[in-house]
């Protein structure tokens, strides 16, 4: 089982998470789709590692909400 966390680095709060059988782009996408925070409030997205973030779907989310990497 894999886990993807979206963490507010300012206060170390977990904003949302998703889990799944594979570490892939749909796992990451689900965390953005289900988050209750306004995506426009997210300024910067930092990943620790993983190619699942190098994806057209994730790029579109970043572009649409003007989130910098």
CHARMM internal coordinates of N, CA and C (Angstrom, degrees):
IC EDIT
DIST 1 N 1 CA 1.4476
DIST 1 CA 1 C 1.5278
ANGL 1 N 1 CA 1 C 108.27
DIST 1 C 2 N 1.3273
ANGL 1 CA 1 C 2 N 116.31
DIHE 1 N 1 CA 1 C 2 N 134.78
DIST 2 N 2 CA 1.4617
ANGL 1 C 2 N 2 CA 122.73
DIHE 1 CA 1 C 2 N 2 CA 179.72
DIST 2 CA 2 C 1.5263
ANGL 2 N 2 CA 2 C 109.60
DIHE 1 C 2 N 2 CA 2 C -109.93
DIST 2 C 3 N 1.3233
ANGL 2 CA 2 C 3 N 116.29
DIHE 2 N 2 CA 2 C 3 N 153.24
DIST 3 N 3 CA 1.4543
ANGL 2 C 3 N 3 CA 122.23
DIHE 2 CA 2 C 3 N 3 CA -178.26
DIST 3 CA 3 C 1.5262
ANGL 3 N 3 CA 3 C 109.02
DIHE 2 C 3 N 3 CA 3 C -132.76
DIST 3 C 4 N 1.3242
ANGL 3 CA 3 C 4 N 116.89
DIHE 3 N 3 CA 3 C 4 N 134.60
DIST 4 N 4 CA 1.4601
ANGL 3 C 4 N 4 CA 122.87
DIHE 3 CA 3 C 4 N 4 CA 176.01
DIST 4 CA 4 C 1.5235
ANGL 4 N 4 CA 4 C 107.66
DIHE 3 C 4 N 4 CA 4 C -120.13
DIST 4 C 5 N 1.3283
ANGL 4 CA 4 C 5 N 116.72
DIHE 4 N 4 CA 4 C 5 N 122.66
DIST 5 N 5 CA 1.4597
ANGL 4 C 5 N 5 CA 121.97
DIHE 4 CA 4 C 5 N 5 CA -179.06
DIST 5 CA 5 C 1.5159
ANGL 5 N 5 CA 5 C 109.89
DIHE 4 C 5 N 5 CA 5 C -110.02
DIST 5 C 6 N 1.3211
ANGL 5 CA 5 C 6 N 116.35
DIHE 5 N 5 CA 5 C 6 N 140.79
DIST 6 N 6 CA 1.4502
ANGL 5 C 6 N 6 CA 122.52
DIHE 5 CA 5 C 6 N 6 CA 170.23
DIST 6 CA 6 C 1.5255
ANGL 6 N 6 CA 6 C 105.43
DIHE 5 C 6 N 6 CA 6 C -110.09
DIST 6 C 7 N 1.3380
ANGL 6 CA 6 C 7 N 116.42
DIHE 6 N 6 CA 6 C 7 N 111.62
DIST 7 N 7 CA 1.4602
ANGL 6 C 7 N 7 CA 122.18
DIHE 6 CA 6 C 7 N 7 CA -171.57
DIST 7 CA 7 C 1.5229
ANGL 7 N 7 CA 7 C 110.07
DIHE 6 C 7 N 7 CA 7 C -115.72
DIST 7 C 8 N 1.3276
ANGL 7 CA 7 C 8 N 116.13
DIHE 7 N 7 CA 7 C 8 N 133.77
DIST 8 N 8 CA 1.4593
ANGL 7 C 8 N 8 CA 121.79
DIHE 7 CA 7 C 8 N 8 CA 171.83
DIST 8 CA 8 C 1.5229
ANGL 8 N 8 CA 8 C 106.50
DIHE 7 C 8 N 8 CA 8 C -78.74
DIST 8 C 9 N 1.3203
ANGL 8 CA 8 C 9 N 117.15
DIHE 8 N 8 CA 8 C 9 N 110.86
DIST 9 N 9 CA 1.4613
ANGL 8 C 9 N 9 CA 120.84
DIHE 8 CA 8 C 9 N 9 CA -175.76
DIST 9 CA 9 C 1.5224
ANGL 9 N 9 CA 9 C 113.28
DIHE 8 C 9 N 9 CA 9 C -71.28
DIST 9 C 10 N 1.3252
ANGL 9 CA 9 C 10 N 117.22
DIHE 9 N 9 CA 9 C 10 N -18.33
DIST 10 N 10 CA 1.4611
ANGL 9 C 10 N 10 CA 120.19
DIHE 9 CA 9 C 10 N 10 CA 179.16
DIST 10 CA 10 C 1.5248
ANGL 10 N 10 CA 10 C 111.32
DIHE 9 C 10 N 10 CA 10 C -67.65
DIST 10 C 11 N 1.3333
ANGL 10 CA 10 C 11 N 116.32
DIHE 10 N 10 CA 10 C 11 N -45.27
DIST 11 N 11 CA 1.4671
ANGL 10 C 11 N 11 CA 119.34
DIHE 10 CA 10 C 11 N 11 CA -177.71
DIST 11 CA 11 C 1.5271
ANGL 11 N 11 CA 11 C 113.13
DIHE 10 C 11 N 11 CA 11 C -120.45
DIST 11 C 12 N 1.3371
ANGL 11 CA 11 C 12 N 116.87
DIHE 11 N 11 CA 11 C 12 N 8.30
DIST 12 N 12 CA 1.4757
ANGL 11 C 12 N 12 CA 123.23
DIHE 11 CA 11 C 12 N 12 CA 177.71
DIST 12 CA 12 C 1.5257
ANGL 12 N 12 CA 12 C 113.21
DIHE 11 C 12 N 12 CA 12 C 62.04
DIST 12 C 13 N 1.3105
ANGL 12 CA 12 C 13 N 117.00
DIHE 12 N 12 CA 12 C 13 N 25.34
DIST 13 N 13 CA 1.4560
ANGL 12 C 13 N 13 CA 122.18
DIHE 12 CA 12 C 13 N 13 CA 179.59
DIST 13 CA 13 C 1.5281
ANGL 13 N 13 CA 13 C 109.87
DIHE 12 C 13 N 13 CA 13 C -86.31
DIST 13 C 14 N 1.3297
ANGL 13 CA 13 C 14 N 116.64
DIHE 13 N 13 CA 13 C 14 N 135.69
DIST 14 N 14 CA 1.4617
ANGL 13 C 14 N 14 CA 121.03
DIHE 13 CA 13 C 14 N 14 CA 173.38
DIST 14 CA 14 C 1.5171
ANGL 14 N 14 CA 14 C 107.02
DIHE 13 C 14 N 14 CA 14 C -78.85
DIST 14 C 15 N 1.3382
ANGL 14 CA 14 C 15 N 115.67
DIHE 14 N 14 CA 14 C 15 N 115.57
DIST 15 N 15 CA 1.4554
ANGL 14 C 15 N 15 CA 121.42
DIHE 14 CA 14 C 15 N 15 CA -178.72
DIST 15 CA 15 C 1.5186
ANGL 15 N 15 CA 15 C 110.24
DIHE 14 C 15 N 15 CA 15 C -78.48
DIST 15 C 16 N 1.3245
ANGL 15 CA 15 C 16 N 116.02
DIHE 15 N 15 CA 15 C 16 N -44.31
DIST 16 N 16 CA 1.4555
ANGL 15 C 16 N 16 CA 121.06
DIHE 15 CA 15 C 16 N 16 CA 177.41
DIST 16 CA 16 C 1.5236
ANGL 16 N 16 CA 16 C 108.84
DIHE 15 C 16 N 16 CA 16 C -164.63
DIST 16 C 17 N 1.3153
ANGL 16 CA 16 C 17 N 115.31
DIHE 16 N 16 CA 16 C 17 N 167.13
DIST 17 N 17 CA 1.4516
ANGL 16 C 17 N 17 CA 120.80
DIHE 16 CA 16 C 17 N 17 CA 178.59
DIST 17 CA 17 C 1.5240
ANGL 17 N 17 CA 17 C 109.42
DIHE 16 C 17 N 17 CA 17 C -146.57
DIST 17 C 18 N 1.3087
ANGL 17 CA 17 C 18 N 115.26
DIHE 17 N 17 CA 17 C 18 N 162.59
DIST 18 N 18 CA 1.4634
ANGL 17 C 18 N 18 CA 121.04
DIHE 17 CA 17 C 18 N 18 CA 169.95
DIST 18 CA 18 C 1.5129
ANGL 18 N 18 CA 18 C 107.55
DIHE 17 C 18 N 18 CA 18 C -141.34
DIST 18 C 19 N 1.3119
ANGL 18 CA 18 C 19 N 115.58
DIHE 18 N 18 CA 18 C 19 N 155.12
DIST 19 N 19 CA 1.4597
ANGL 18 C 19 N 19 CA 120.13
DIHE 18 CA 18 C 19 N 19 CA 179.01
DIST 19 CA 19 C 1.5239
ANGL 19 N 19 CA 19 C 109.03
DIHE 18 C 19 N 19 CA 19 C -134.63
DIST 19 C 20 N 1.3034
ANGL 19 CA 19 C 20 N 115.24
DIHE 19 N 19 CA 19 C 20 N 155.43
DIST 20 N 20 CA 1.4537
ANGL 19 C 20 N 20 CA 120.47
DIHE 19 CA 19 C 20 N 20 CA -179.50
DIST 20 CA 20 C 1.5106
ANGL 20 N 20 CA 20 C 111.44
DIHE 19 C 20 N 20 CA 20 C -169.63
DIST 20 C 21 N 1.2932
ANGL 20 CA 20 C 21 N 115.59
DIHE 20 N 20 CA 20 C 21 N 176.69
DIST 21 N 21 CA 1.4593
ANGL 20 C 21 N 21 CA 120.70
DIHE 20 CA 20 C 21 N 21 CA -177.63
DIST 21 CA 21 C 1.5279
ANGL 21 N 21 CA 21 C 112.56
DIHE 20 C 21 N 21 CA 21 C -77.85
DIST 21 C 22 N 1.3494
ANGL 21 CA 21 C 22 N 116.44
DIHE 21 N 21 CA 21 C 22 N -25.82
DIST 22 N 22 CA 1.4544
ANGL 21 C 22 N 22 CA 120.24
DIHE 21 CA 21 C 22 N 22 CA -176.76
DIST 22 CA 22 C 1.5218
ANGL 22 N 22 CA 22 C 110.99
DIHE 21 C 22 N 22 CA 22 C -125.19
DIST 22 C 23 N 1.3284
ANGL 22 CA 22 C 23 N 115.03
DIHE 22 N 22 CA 22 C 23 N 147.16
DIST 23 N 23 CA 1.4575
ANGL 22 C 23 N 23 CA 121.46
DIHE 22 CA 22 C 23 N 23 CA 173.94
DIST 23 CA 23 C 1.5230
ANGL 23 N 23 CA 23 C 106.87
DIHE 22 C 23 N 23 CA 23 C -87.14
DIST 23 C 24 N 1.3532
ANGL 23 CA 23 C 24 N 115.76
DIHE 23 N 23 CA 23 C 24 N 93.56
DIST 24 N 24 CA 1.4580
ANGL 23 C 24 N 24 CA 119.94
DIHE 23 CA 23 C 24 N 24 CA -174.54
DIST 24 CA 24 C 1.5249
ANGL 24 N 24 CA 24 C 110.02
DIHE 23 C 24 N 24 CA 24 C -145.23
DIST 24 C 25 N 1.3358
ANGL 24 CA 24 C 25 N 116.27
DIHE 24 N 24 CA 24 C 25 N 177.86
DIST 25 N 25 CA 1.4655
ANGL 24 C 25 N 25 CA 120.29
DIHE 24 CA 24 C 25 N 25 CA -177.30
DIST 25 CA 25 C 1.5288
ANGL 25 N 25 CA 25 C 113.72
DIHE 24 C 25 N 25 CA 25 C -62.90
DIST 25 C 26 N 1.3467
ANGL 25 CA 25 C 26 N 120.93
DIHE 25 N 25 CA 25 C 26 N -37.27
DIST 26 N 26 CA 1.4725
ANGL 25 C 26 N 26 CA 118.46
DIHE 25 CA 25 C 26 N 26 CA 176.18
DIST 26 CA 26 C 1.5375
ANGL 26 N 26 CA 26 C 113.00
DIHE 25 C 26 N 26 CA 26 C -60.03
DIST 26 C 27 N 1.3113
ANGL 26 CA 26 C 27 N 117.55
DIHE 26 N 26 CA 26 C 27 N -32.64
DIST 27 N 27 CA 1.4638
ANGL 26 C 27 N 27 CA 121.55
DIHE 26 CA 26 C 27 N 27 CA 176.80
DIST 27 CA 27 C 1.5287
ANGL 27 N 27 CA 27 C 109.71
DIHE 26 C 27 N 27 CA 27 C -62.67
DIST 27 C 28 N 1.3116
ANGL 27 CA 27 C 28 N 116.17
DIHE 27 N 27 CA 27 C 28 N -45.25
DIST 28 N 28 CA 1.4641
ANGL 27 C 28 N 28 CA 121.53
DIHE 27 CA 27 C 28 N 28 CA 179.44
DIST 28 CA 28 C 1.5272
ANGL 28 N 28 CA 28 C 110.47
DIHE 27 C 28 N 28 CA 28 C -68.86
DIST 28 C 29 N 1.3133
ANGL 28 CA 28 C 29 N 117.06
DIHE 28 N 28 CA 28 C 29 N -42.87
DIST 29 N 29 CA 1.4600
ANGL 28 C 29 N 29 CA 121.71
DIHE 28 CA 28 C 29 N 29 CA -179.45
DIST 29 CA 29 C 1.5313
ANGL 29 N 29 CA 29 C 111.33
DIHE 28 C 29 N 29 CA 29 C -59.63
DIST 29 C 30 N 1.3266
ANGL 29 CA 29 C 30 N 116.82
DIHE 29 N 29 CA 29 C 30 N -41.16
DIST 30 N 30 CA 1.4718
ANGL 29 C 30 N 30 CA 120.62
DIHE 29 CA 29 C 30 N 30 CA -179.26
DIST 30 CA 30 C 1.5211
ANGL 30 N 30 CA 30 C 112.20
DIHE 29 C 30 N 30 CA 30 C -60.38
DIST 30 C 31 N 1.3222
ANGL 30 CA 30 C 31 N 117.18
DIHE 30 N 30 CA 30 C 31 N -34.26
DIST 31 N 31 CA 1.4628
ANGL 30 C 31 N 31 CA 119.04
DIHE 30 CA 30 C 31 N 31 CA -179.61
DIST 31 CA 31 C 1.5322
ANGL 31 N 31 CA 31 C 110.17
DIHE 30 C 31 N 31 CA 31 C -66.53
DIST 31 C 32 N 1.3261
ANGL 31 CA 31 C 32 N 117.97
DIHE 31 N 31 CA 31 C 32 N -35.14
DIST 32 N 32 CA 1.4628
ANGL 31 C 32 N 32 CA 120.63
DIHE 31 CA 31 C 32 N 32 CA 178.14
DIST 32 CA 32 C 1.5223
ANGL 32 N 32 CA 32 C 112.06
DIHE 31 C 32 N 32 CA 32 C -76.09
DIST 32 C 33 N 1.3106
ANGL 32 CA 32 C 33 N 117.54
DIHE 32 N 32 CA 32 C 33 N -36.00
DIST 33 N 33 CA 1.4662
ANGL 32 C 33 N 33 CA 121.51
DIHE 32 CA 32 C 33 N 33 CA -178.65
DIST 33 CA 33 C 1.5252
ANGL 33 N 33 CA 33 C 111.19
DIHE 32 C 33 N 33 CA 33 C -67.57
DIST 33 C 34 N 1.3105
ANGL 33 CA 33 C 34 N 117.30
DIHE 33 N 33 CA 33 C 34 N -37.76
DIST 34 N 34 CA 1.4598
ANGL 33 C 34 N 34 CA 121.13
DIHE 33 CA 33 C 34 N 34 CA -173.51
DIST 34 CA 34 C 1.5273
ANGL 34 N 34 CA 34 C 114.51
DIHE 33 C 34 N 34 CA 34 C -93.82
DIST 34 C 35 N 1.3208
ANGL 34 CA 34 C 35 N 117.66
DIHE 34 N 34 CA 34 C 35 N -7.18
DIST 35 N 35 CA 1.4609
ANGL 34 C 35 N 35 CA 120.20
DIHE 34 CA 34 C 35 N 35 CA -176.80
DIST 35 CA 35 C 1.5275
ANGL 35 N 35 CA 35 C 110.27
DIHE 34 C 35 N 35 CA 35 C -64.68
DIST 35 C 36 N 1.3202
ANGL 35 CA 35 C 36 N 116.28
DIHE 35 N 35 CA 35 C 36 N 140.56
DIST 36 N 36 CA 1.4547
ANGL 35 C 36 N 36 CA 121.10
DIHE 35 CA 35 C 36 N 36 CA -178.25
DIST 36 CA 36 C 1.5272
ANGL 36 N 36 CA 36 C 111.86
DIHE 35 C 36 N 36 CA 36 C -88.73
DIST 36 C 37 N 1.3135
ANGL 36 CA 36 C 37 N 117.07
DIHE 36 N 36 CA 36 C 37 N -18.01
DIST 37 N 37 CA 1.4604
ANGL 36 C 37 N 37 CA 121.81
DIHE 36 CA 36 C 37 N 37 CA 175.94
DIST 37 CA 37 C 1.5225
ANGL 37 N 37 CA 37 C 108.99
DIHE 36 C 37 N 37 CA 37 C -70.89
DIST 37 C 38 N 1.3196
ANGL 37 CA 37 C 38 N 117.29
DIHE 37 N 37 CA 37 C 38 N 144.53
DIST 38 N 38 CA 1.4563
ANGL 37 C 38 N 38 CA 120.50
DIHE 37 CA 37 C 38 N 38 CA 175.61
DIST 38 CA 38 C 1.5244
ANGL 38 N 38 CA 38 C 108.52
DIHE 37 C 38 N 38 CA 38 C -65.10
DIST 38 C 39 N 1.3110
ANGL 38 CA 38 C 39 N 116.46
DIHE 38 N 38 CA 38 C 39 N 125.42
DIST 39 N 39 CA 1.4572
ANGL 38 C 39 N 39 CA 119.87
DIHE 38 CA 38 C 39 N 39 CA -179.20
DIST 39 CA 39 C 1.5228
ANGL 39 N 39 CA 39 C 111.62
DIHE 38 C 39 N 39 CA 39 C -63.84
DIST 39 C 40 N 1.3274
ANGL 39 CA 39 C 40 N 117.30
DIHE 39 N 39 CA 39 C 40 N -23.70
DIST 40 N 40 CA 1.4614
ANGL 39 C 40 N 40 CA 120.10
DIHE 39 CA 39 C 40 N 40 CA 176.05
DIST 40 CA 40 C 1.5257
ANGL 40 N 40 CA 40 C 112.06
DIHE 39 C 40 N 40 CA 40 C -66.86
DIST 40 C 41 N 1.3265
ANGL 40 CA 40 C 41 N 117.40
DIHE 40 N 40 CA 40 C 41 N -20.00
DIST 41 N 41 CA 1.4657
ANGL 40 C 41 N 41 CA 121.59
DIHE 40 CA 40 C 41 N 41 CA 178.45
DIST 41 CA 41 C 1.5255
ANGL 41 N 41 CA 41 C 112.35
DIHE 40 C 41 N 41 CA 41 C -79.99
DIST 41 C 42 N 1.3249
ANGL 41 CA 41 C 42 N 117.26
DIHE 41 N 41 CA 41 C 42 N -14.10
DIST 42 N 42 CA 1.4632
ANGL 41 C 42 N 42 CA 120.86
DIHE 41 CA 41 C 42 N 42 CA 179.09
DIST 42 CA 42 C 1.5156
ANGL 42 N 42 CA 42 C 108.07
DIHE 41 C 42 N 42 CA 42 C -84.20
DIST 42 C 43 N 1.3217
ANGL 42 CA 42 C 43 N 116.64
DIHE 42 N 42 CA 42 C 43 N 122.54
DIST 43 N 43 CA 1.4588
ANGL 42 C 43 N 43 CA 121.75
DIHE 42 CA 42 C 43 N 43 CA -175.99
DIST 43 CA 43 C 1.5265
ANGL 43 N 43 CA 43 C 111.41
DIHE 42 C 43 N 43 CA 43 C -97.21
DIST 43 C 44 N 1.3140
ANGL 43 CA 43 C 44 N 116.15
DIHE 43 N 43 CA 43 C 44 N -41.70
DIST 44 N 44 CA 1.4541
ANGL 43 C 44 N 44 CA 120.90
DIHE 43 CA 43 C 44 N 44 CA -173.14
DIST 44 CA 44 C 1.5207
ANGL 44 N 44 CA 44 C 110.23
DIHE 43 C 44 N 44 CA 44 C -133.77
DIST 44 C 45 N 1.3222
ANGL 44 CA 44 C 45 N 115.73
DIHE 44 N 44 CA 44 C 45 N 136.18
DIST 45 N 45 CA 1.4619
ANGL 44 C 45 N 45 CA 121.99
DIHE 44 CA 44 C 45 N 45 CA 177.29
DIST 45 CA 45 C 1.5160
ANGL 45 N 45 CA 45 C 107.61
DIHE 44 C 45 N 45 CA 45 C -116.29
DIST 45 C 46 N 1.3203
ANGL 45 CA 45 C 46 N 115.98
DIHE 45 N 45 CA 45 C 46 N 120.24
DIST 46 N 46 CA 1.4651
ANGL 45 C 46 N 46 CA 121.23
DIHE 45 CA 45 C 46 N 46 CA 178.95
DIST 46 CA 46 C 1.5119
ANGL 46 N 46 CA 46 C 108.67
DIHE 45 C 46 N 46 CA 46 C -119.03
DIST 46 C 47 N 1.3040
ANGL 46 CA 46 C 47 N 116.15
DIHE 46 N 46 CA 46 C 47 N 132.49
DIST 47 N 47 CA 1.4614
ANGL 46 C 47 N 47 CA 120.36
DIHE 46 CA 46 C 47 N 47 CA 176.12
DIST 47 CA 47 C 1.5186
ANGL 47 N 47 CA 47 C 108.49
DIHE 46 C 47 N 47 CA 47 C -112.14
DIST 47 C 48 N 1.3007
ANGL 47 CA 47 C 48 N 115.20
DIHE 47 N 47 CA 47 C 48 N 146.99
DIST 48 N 48 CA 1.4599
ANGL 47 C 48 N 48 CA 119.09
DIHE 47 CA 47 C 48 N 48 CA 177.16
DIST 48 CA 48 C 1.5192
ANGL 48 N 48 CA 48 C 111.01
DIHE 47 C 48 N 48 CA 48 C -78.19
DIST 48 C 49 N 1.3247
ANGL 48 CA 48 C 49 N 115.66
DIHE 48 N 48 CA 48 C 49 N -42.48
DIST 49 N 49 CA 1.4672
ANGL 48 C 49 N 49 CA 119.95
DIHE 48 CA 48 C 49 N 49 CA 179.24
DIST 49 CA 49 C 1.5180
ANGL 49 N 49 CA 49 C 109.28
DIHE 48 C 49 N 49 CA 49 C -172.15
DIST 49 C 50 N 1.2973
ANGL 49 CA 49 C 50 N 115.96
DIHE 49 N 49 CA 49 C 50 N 168.37
DIST 50 N 50 CA 1.4532
ANGL 49 C 50 N 50 CA 119.93
DIHE 49 CA 49 C 50 N 50 CA 172.25
DIST 50 CA 50 C 1.5137
ANGL 50 N 50 CA 50 C 113.88
DIHE 49 C 50 N 50 CA 50 C 115.30
DIST 50 C 51 N 1.3209
ANGL 50 CA 50 C 51 N 115.23
DIHE 50 N 50 CA 50 C 51 N 135.21
DIST 51 N 51 CA 1.4534
ANGL 50 C 51 N 51 CA 121.50
DIHE 50 CA 50 C 51 N 51 CA 178.45
DIST 51 CA 51 C 1.5141
ANGL 51 N 51 CA 51 C 112.74
DIHE 50 C 51 N 51 CA 51 C -80.90
DIST 51 C 52 N 1.3129
ANGL 51 CA 51 C 52 N 118.85
DIHE 51 N 51 CA 51 C 52 N -8.39
DIST 52 N 52 CA 1.4612
ANGL 51 C 52 N 52 CA 120.38
DIHE 51 CA 51 C 52 N 52 CA 179.47
DIST 52 CA 52 C 1.5286
ANGL 52 N 52 CA 52 C 111.46
DIHE 51 C 52 N 52 CA 52 C -65.38
DIST 52 C 53 N 1.3335
ANGL 52 CA 52 C 53 N 117.32
DIHE 52 N 52 CA 52 C 53 N -15.28
DIST 53 N 53 CA 1.4551
ANGL 52 C 53 N 53 CA 121.12
DIHE 52 CA 52 C 53 N 53 CA 178.02
DIST 53 CA 53 C 1.5270
ANGL 53 N 53 CA 53 C 112.14
DIHE 52 C 53 N 53 CA 53 C -87.66
DIST 53 C 54 N 1.3155
ANGL 53 CA 53 C 54 N 117.56
DIHE 53 N 53 CA 53 C 54 N -13.04
DIST 54 N 54 CA 1.4596
ANGL 53 C 54 N 54 CA 122.40
DIHE 53 CA 53 C 54 N 54 CA 177.97
DIST 54 CA 54 C 1.5200
ANGL 54 N 54 CA 54 C 107.49
DIHE 53 C 54 N 54 CA 54 C -92.82
DIST 54 C 55 N 1.3229
ANGL 54 CA 54 C 55 N 115.28
DIHE 54 N 54 CA 54 C 55 N 82.63
DIST 55 N 55 CA 1.4464
ANGL 54 C 55 N 55 CA 121.15
DIHE 54 CA 54 C 55 N 55 CA -171.09
DIST 55 CA 55 C 1.5202
ANGL 55 N 55 CA 55 C 109.31
DIHE 54 C 55 N 55 CA 55 C -150.64
DIST 55 C 56 N 1.3199
ANGL 55 CA 55 C 56 N 118.06
DIHE 55 N 55 CA 55 C 56 N 145.15
DIST 56 N 56 CA 1.4620
ANGL 55 C 56 N 56 CA 121.74
DIHE 55 CA 55 C 56 N 56 CA -178.72
DIST 56 CA 56 C 1.5240
ANGL 56 N 56 CA 56 C 112.23
DIHE 55 C 56 N 56 CA 56 C -62.32
DIST 56 C 57 N 1.3275
ANGL 56 CA 56 C 57 N 117.02
DIHE 56 N 56 CA 56 C 57 N -36.76
DIST 57 N 57 CA 1.4689
ANGL 56 C 57 N 57 CA 120.56
DIHE 56 CA 56 C 57 N 57 CA 179.63
DIST 57 CA 57 C 1.5239
ANGL 57 N 57 CA 57 C 110.10
DIHE 56 C 57 N 57 CA 57 C -64.80
DIST 57 C 58 N 1.3197
ANGL 57 CA 57 C 58 N 117.15
DIHE 57 N 57 CA 57 C 58 N -46.53
DIST 58 N 58 CA 1.4611
ANGL 57 C 58 N 58 CA 121.29
DIHE 57 CA 57 C 58 N 58 CA 179.67
DIST 58 CA 58 C 1.5272
ANGL 58 N 58 CA 58 C 109.91
DIHE 57 C 58 N 58 CA 58 C -66.55
DIST 58 C 59 N 1.3401
ANGL 58 CA 58 C 59 N 117.05
DIHE 58 N 58 CA 58 C 59 N -39.69
DIST 59 N 59 CA 1.4701
ANGL 58 C 59 N 59 CA 120.72
DIHE 58 CA 58 C 59 N 59 CA 176.78
DIST 59 CA 59 C 1.5232
ANGL 59 N 59 CA 59 C 110.88
DIHE 58 C 59 N 59 CA 59 C -59.14
DIST 59 C 60 N 1.3197
ANGL 59 CA 59 C 60 N 116.97
DIHE 59 N 59 CA 59 C 60 N -40.17
DIST 60 N 60 CA 1.4679
ANGL 59 C 60 N 60 CA 121.23
DIHE 59 CA 59 C 60 N 60 CA -179.56
DIST 60 CA 60 C 1.5302
ANGL 60 N 60 CA 60 C 110.74
DIHE 59 C 60 N 60 CA 60 C -64.91
DIST 60 C 61 N 1.3223
ANGL 60 CA 60 C 61 N 117.05
DIHE 60 N 60 CA 60 C 61 N -42.12
DIST 61 N 61 CA 1.4714
ANGL 60 C 61 N 61 CA 120.98
DIHE 60 CA 60 C 61 N 61 CA 177.13
DIST 61 CA 61 C 1.5273
ANGL 61 N 61 CA 61 C 109.34
DIHE 60 C 61 N 61 CA 61 C -60.22
DIST 61 C 62 N 1.3362
ANGL 61 CA 61 C 62 N 116.49
DIHE 61 N 61 CA 61 C 62 N -47.37
DIST 62 N 62 CA 1.4633
ANGL 61 C 62 N 62 CA 121.25
DIHE 61 CA 61 C 62 N 62 CA -179.54
DIST 62 CA 62 C 1.5388
ANGL 62 N 62 CA 62 C 110.78
DIHE 61 C 62 N 62 CA 62 C -60.31
DIST 62 C 63 N 1.3217
ANGL 62 CA 62 C 63 N 116.16
DIHE 62 N 62 CA 62 C 63 N -44.43
DIST 63 N 63 CA 1.4783
ANGL 62 C 63 N 63 CA 121.02
DIHE 62 CA 62 C 63 N 63 CA -179.07
DIST 63 CA 63 C 1.5286
ANGL 63 N 63 CA 63 C 111.55
DIHE 62 C 63 N 63 CA 63 C -67.64
DIST 63 C 64 N 1.3249
ANGL 63 CA 63 C 64 N 117.13
DIHE 63 N 63 CA 63 C 64 N -46.02
DIST 64 N 64 CA 1.4662
ANGL 63 C 64 N 64 CA 120.99
DIHE 63 CA 63 C 64 N 64 CA -177.56
DIST 64 CA 64 C 1.5265
ANGL 64 N 64 CA 64 C 113.31
DIHE 63 C 64 N 64 CA 64 C -60.81
DIST 64 C 65 N 1.3113
ANGL 64 CA 64 C 65 N 115.86
DIHE 64 N 64 CA 64 C 65 N -36.84
DIST 65 N 65 CA 1.4535
ANGL 64 C 65 N 65 CA 119.93
DIHE 64 CA 64 C 65 N 65 CA -177.13
DIST 65 CA 65 C 1.5280
ANGL 65 N 65 CA 65 C 112.80
DIHE 64 C 65 N 65 CA 65 C -102.96
DIST 65 C 66 N 1.3346
ANGL 65 CA 65 C 66 N 115.95
DIHE 65 N 65 CA 65 C 66 N 9.42
DIST 66 N 66 CA 1.4728
ANGL 65 C 66 N 66 CA 123.13
DIHE 65 CA 65 C 66 N 66 CA 176.81
DIST 66 CA 66 C 1.5277
ANGL 66 N 66 CA 66 C 111.56
DIHE 65 C 66 N 66 CA 66 C 54.89
DIST 66 C 67 N 1.3160
ANGL 66 CA 66 C 67 N 115.80
DIHE 66 N 66 CA 66 C 67 N 44.55
DIST 67 N 67 CA 1.4520
ANGL 66 C 67 N 67 CA 122.31
DIHE 66 CA 66 C 67 N 67 CA 177.70
DIST 67 CA 67 C 1.5168
ANGL 67 N 67 CA 67 C 108.10
DIHE 66 C 67 N 67 CA 67 C -93.40
DIST 67 C 68 N 1.3310
ANGL 67 CA 67 C 68 N 116.52
DIHE 67 N 67 CA 67 C 68 N 124.62
DIST 68 N 68 CA 1.4625
ANGL 67 C 68 N 68 CA 120.87
DIHE 67 CA 67 C 68 N 68 CA 179.54
DIST 68 CA 68 C 1.5199
ANGL 68 N 68 CA 68 C 110.19
DIHE 67 C 68 N 68 CA 68 C -83.69
DIST 68 C 69 N 1.3207
ANGL 68 CA 68 C 69 N 114.75
DIHE 68 N 68 CA 68 C 69 N 151.82
DIST 69 N 69 CA 1.4635
ANGL 68 C 69 N 69 CA 119.33
DIHE 68 CA 68 C 69 N 69 CA 175.62
DIST 69 CA 69 C 1.4987
ANGL 69 N 69 CA 69 C 110.05
DIHE 68 C 69 N 69 CA 69 C -100.81
END
COOR INIT
IC SEED 1 N 1 CA 1 C
IC BUILD
